Structures are given as structure tokens and as C-alpha cells.
């Protein structure tokens, strides 16, 4: 698989006298990586997976019968949160127009939970249910992960939270930046005052 924003060229790779087939997308640890890393395939997969769970919520919800708001919120957080949150730290580098499709899923869910009309503003339902917008929730996940990495000695992902020379590029865009760029403002505010979590002793008590 060749990762590039340019048009992919035909490349012949031969292994043991057999041509190696080149793929445009591949699934790795439950995430769909496409050749241009725009994450469209993976977010489309999330949409299709959430549709079935949305239908389940519609089946148990009703204005005069069925599950109440609290039960529907628990159902949403149990069945749909886990799908959208998984890998959000990685696919948060996708274009905003692509990620906005996840906000549509949240809007549909909150309409079911609140029994609201189609024209009801998403922000009003988020306040009513105490739900964060998807963009803020992804940022929250990135900050939590970065704090965990920085506080863990010898963490294998330490380099993704450190400075990289590409940050100095004129083409550097924070919205499409790695975790370092997206969490930089948070760590500047805290002055990197992070405490190491307590560890268990080598010998049991």
C-alpha cells in the first residue's frame, strides 16, 4: 500500500516470482486506512455501523411509551459512543467536512433521546442532555491520551507528543496536525506540570 496525496502510480513489486497486489485501503486494528489518509472510508464504516444501532433506539423510543430519556442516553453511550470514540485520536486528522458527518449521527441520536423535531438546534439538545459536541469530545480524548503518554516513563508512543520539525512548515495546519500540535496549547497553559501516577511496588505487600 502506497500512502500519498498525489495520484497513485502503478508500481510493480515482485516477491518470490509473484506480483504483489497493491491495495487502496487496508484494515488495521479495526481502523480503515486509505491511501490518501483522508479517513473517508473509515468514517463511512462508522456511519453504517451506527445506523443499525440508531434503528434499535428508534424501536425502543416513543413520545407516549417506551424508554425514558435517561435510559435512551445510557443506550446511546453504551452502543454508539464506543464506535465513534474508537480510533478518534487517529482519524481526528481527517478534513472537517468528513468529520462533520459524525456530528450528524449525534444530532439524530439526540433527537430520538429528546423527542425533538428535525429543526431543533443540536446545541440546544447537547445542553439538555449534557453531551459534548463531537469536536470537543475528540479533543478531550487526545488530551487524555497525551497526558497518559507524558506521565508514563518509557511509553512507546512518547515521540508523538514531542516537537517535530514539520511544525515549523508554512503549510502546518493545527486542525490537521499530529497530537503534538493539537495538544500544544493545553500543555502551554499547564506549563507541563504533570504528576506521575502512583505505581505498584515490585514485591506484593
KALINHU-V766320 format. One record per residue. OMEGA is omega in whole degrees, 0 to 359 (* if undefined). Layout:
# KALINHU-V766320
omega=OMEGA
omega=OMEGA
This chain:
# KALINHU-V766320
omega=181
omega=179
omega=179
omega=175
omega=179
omega=177
omega=183
omega=178
omega=179
omega=181
omega=178
omega=175
omega=182
omega=179
omega=182
omega=178
omega=177
omega=177
omega=179
omega=182
omega=179
omega=182
omega=175
omega=178
omega=181
omega=178
omega=180
omega=181
omega=177
omega=178
omega=180
omega=178
omega=175
omega=188
omega=180
omega=179
omega=175
omega=173
omega=180
omega=182
omega=183
omega=180
omega=174
omega=177
omega=178
omega=180
omega=182
omega=181
omega=181
omega=181
omega=181
omega=180
omega=174
omega=178
omega=177
omega=179
omega=177
omega=183
omega=183
omega=181
omega=177
omega=182
omega=182
omega=181
omega=175
omega=185
omega=178
omega=185
omega=182
omega=180
omega=180
omega=177
omega=178
omega=178
omega=179
omega=183
omega=180
omega=189
omega=188
omega=178
omega=185
omega=181
omega=183
omega=183
omega=185
omega=179
omega=183
omega=178
omega=180
omega=186
omega=175
omega=176
omega=179
omega=177
omega=183
omega=180
omega=178
omega=181
omega=180
omega=178
omega=176
omega=175
omega=177
omega=178
omega=179
omega=180
omega=179
omega=180
omega=183
omega=175
omega=178
omega=182
omega=185
omega=185
omega=186
omega=177
omega=179
omega=184
omega=181
omega=182
omega=180
omega=182
omega=180
omega=180
omega=177
omega=177
omega=183
omega=183
omega=181
omega=181
omega=176
omega=169
omega=184
omega=181
omega=180
omega=180
omega=177
omega=177
omega=178
omega=179
omega=180
omega=181
omega=178
omega=181
omega=181
omega=178
omega=179
omega=180
omega=183
omega=183
omega=182
omega=179
omega=177
omega=180
omega=184
omega=181
omega=184
omega=186
omega=183
omega=179
omega=181
omega=180
omega=176
omega=186
omega=181
omega=178
omega=181
omega=181
omega=178
omega=180
omega=182
omega=179
omega=184
omega=183
omega=180
omega=185
omega=172
omega=183
omega=180
omega=183
omega=184
omega=181
omega=183
omega=182
omega=180
omega=182
omega=175
omega=179
omega=181
omega=181
omega=178
omega=179
omega=181
omega=180
omega=179
omega=181
omega=180
omega=181
omega=178
omega=177
omega=181
omega=180
omega=179
omega=180
omega=*
